[in-house]
């Protein structure tokens, strides 16, 4: 497939206009390679391990959720240099779908809602709220490893708010409460936010919440999915 046709197809999956302003210049084709796309790999992050696995697969394109070039690159050295050398030497394209894929139909939050069996869902500014019949233990079992941390007293949750990625924002929590949420699931919870939250907070990791959508996308598109879970050990 020609690269322009591939980009057009990806923009139908996750329209760029859905992205947050801070994603400007950080989504879409961020590293240009071959013009003809045959083999495509997909992962959550373009880590060195993932990039090397994609190169071994013979990928012409690697599609990820998080850009490896978040800050302006003013010096090419260290890990960034190693990563870029690997990608460029293989003439592999790198395409990023970030907050536009969070909001897209069939994207990060929709896949997460499906995995947790949420129904009667309503969209928030970011994320979803839906009817739920799970307790914290069952939510953890349905997510891909790492478990969850629960802040607050909680039993069976009748209505759950979910935000893939780091979504513990006080305004979002209030929006979720207004939509009937009894608990809030996201990542990167600050102590002050947890203490002030009117509902229990369930903290997972970025990988736990977002990797399922990238795996589902790869399956839907017939791509090669590259898992890259973090090694996490909980020390009691």
Secondary structure as GFF3:
##gff-version 3
##sequence-region A 1 236
A	DSSP	alpha_helix	3	13	.	.	.	ID=ss1
A	DSSP	three_ten_helix	16	18	.	.	.	ID=ss2
A	DSSP	three_ten_helix	21	23	.	.	.	ID=ss3
A	DSSP	beta_strand	28	31	.	.	.	ID=ss4
A	DSSP	beta_strand	40	45	.	.	.	ID=ss5
A	DSSP	alpha_helix	48	57	.	.	.	ID=ss6
A	DSSP	beta_strand	61	66	.	.	.	ID=ss7
A	DSSP	alpha_helix	78	89	.	.	.	ID=ss8
A	DSSP	beta_strand	93	96	.	.	.	ID=ss9
A	DSSP	alpha_helix	99	103	.	.	.	ID=ss10
A	DSSP	alpha_helix	108	115	.	.	.	ID=ss11
A	DSSP	beta_strand	119	123	.	.	.	ID=ss12
A	DSSP	beta_strand	128	134	.	.	.	ID=ss13
A	DSSP	alpha_helix	136	142	.	.	.	ID=ss14
A	DSSP	beta_strand	149	151	.	.	.	ID=ss15
A	DSSP	beta_strand	157	162	.	.	.	ID=ss16
A	DSSP	alpha_helix	170	178	.	.	.	ID=ss17
A	DSSP	beta_strand	183	187	.	.	.	ID=ss18
A	DSSP	alpha_helix	191	196	.	.	.	ID=ss19
A	DSSP	beta_strand	200	204	.	.	.	ID=ss20
A	DSSP	alpha_helix	206	221	.	.	.	ID=ss21
A	DSSP	beta_strand	224	225	.	.	.	ID=ss22
###
